[in-house]
């Protein structure tokens, strides 16, 4: 398991390499899903997720605003009132506490960015 990289002095990530590594992990080979937290700080969390075609991440929500950006493939999020296609190159922003699930239309890799709570 890789620990998140400190961003104190700036850090870069090469998504193609990370995606290849995720798709080789036992969890992906077994369950069709693998993820890695790239950054975890008091005010920001960034996670990259690989999801095999036809797989779903069940309904859930976060208590902060979030964005989902598809880096490869095509995912679909089911929101309470509609489905939202998020093909490669698309960014979807979600408000805090908005429940959703994620479905991979094709083998996909997406970047999940979570903001921080305004309350102390």
C-alpha positions in Angstrom: 0.0 0.0 0.0 1.4 3.4 -1.0 1.1 6.2 1.5 -0.2 9.6 0.3 2.6 11.9 -0.8 3.1 15.1 1.2 2.3 18.2 -0.9 4.2 20.6 1.2 6.8 21.4 -1.4 4.8 20.5 -4.5 4.3 17.1 -6.1 3.4 15.7 -9.5 1.7 12.5 -10.5 1.8 10.6 -13.8 -1.7 9.2 -14.2 -0.9 6.7 -16.9 1.6 4.9 -14.8 -0.6 5.0 -11.7 -3.5 3.6 -13.7 -1.4 0.8 -15.0 -0.3 0.0 -11.5 -3.9 0.0 -10.2 -5.0 -2.4 -12.9 -2.3 -4.8 -11.9 -3.3 -4.8 -8.2 -4.9 -7.9 -6.7 -8.0 -6.0 -5.7 -8.6 -4.9 -9.3 -7.9 -8.3 -10.7 -10.3 -9.9 -8.1 -13.0 -7.3 -7.7 -12.6 -4.9 -10.6 -11.8 -1.9 -8.4 -8.7 -0.4 -7.0 -7.8 3.0 -5.7 -4.9 5.0 -4.3 -5.0 8.1 -2.2 -2.5 10.5 -3.8 -2.9 13.4 -1.3 -4.4 13.5 2.2 -4.1 16.7 4.1 -6.3 18.6 6.5 -7.9 20.6 3.7 -7.7 18.3 0.6 -7.9 14.7 -0.4 -7.2 13.4 -3.9 -7.9 9.7 -4.8 -7.4 8.0 -8.2 -9.7 5.0 -8.8 -9.7 2.3 -11.5 -13.0 0.6 -12.1 -13.6 -2.3 -14.5 -16.4 -2.1 -17.1 -19.7 -3.1 -15.6 -18.7 -2.6 -12.0 -20.5 -0.3 -9.6 -19.4 1.6 -6.5 -22.6 1.5 -4.4 -24.5 4.5 -3.3 -22.6 6.8 -0.9 -22.0 10.4 -0.1 -19.3 12.7 1.4 -19.8 15.5 3.9 -17.8 17.9 1.7 -18.0 19.1 -1.8 -16.2 16.8 -4.3 -15.3 16.5 -8.0 -15.0 13.5 -10.2 -12.8 13.8 -13.4 -12.7 10.9 -15.8 -9.1 10.3 -17.0 -9.8 7.2 -19.0 -13.0 5.4 -20.1 -16.5 6.4 -19.2 -18.3 6.4 -15.9 -21.9 7.3 -15.0 -23.0 8.6 -11.7 -26.6 8.1 -10.5 -27.7 11.1 -8.5 -30.9 11.3 -6.6 -32.8 12.9 -9.4 -30.9 11.9 -12.5 -28.0 10.0 -14.1 -25.0 11.9 -15.2 -22.6 10.7 -17.8 -18.9 11.5 -17.2 -16.9 10.4 -20.2 -13.1 10.9 -20.4 -12.1 14.6 -20.2 -15.2 15.5 -18.2 -15.4 17.0 -14.7 -18.5 16.6 -12.5 -18.8 18.7 -9.3 -20.9 17.3 -6.4 -22.3 19.3 -3.5 -21.7 18.1 0.0 -24.0 15.2 1.1 -25.2 14.5 -2.4 -25.8 10.8 -2.6 -24.6 9.0 -5.7 -23.3 5.7 -7.0 -20.6 5.2 -9.7 -21.0 2.8 -12.7 -18.2 2.1 -15.2 -19.6 2.0 -18.7 -16.1 1.0 -19.9 -12.8 0.2 -18.1 -12.3 3.6 -16.5 -9.9 5.6 -14.3 -11.2 8.7 -12.5 -9.8 11.3 -10.1 -11.8 12.0 -7.0 -11.0 15.4 -5.3 -12.6 16.1 -1.9 -12.6 19.6 -0.4 -12.7 20.4 3.3 -15.3 21.3 5.8 -15.8 25.0 6.5 -16.6 24.2 10.2 -13.6 24.1 12.6 
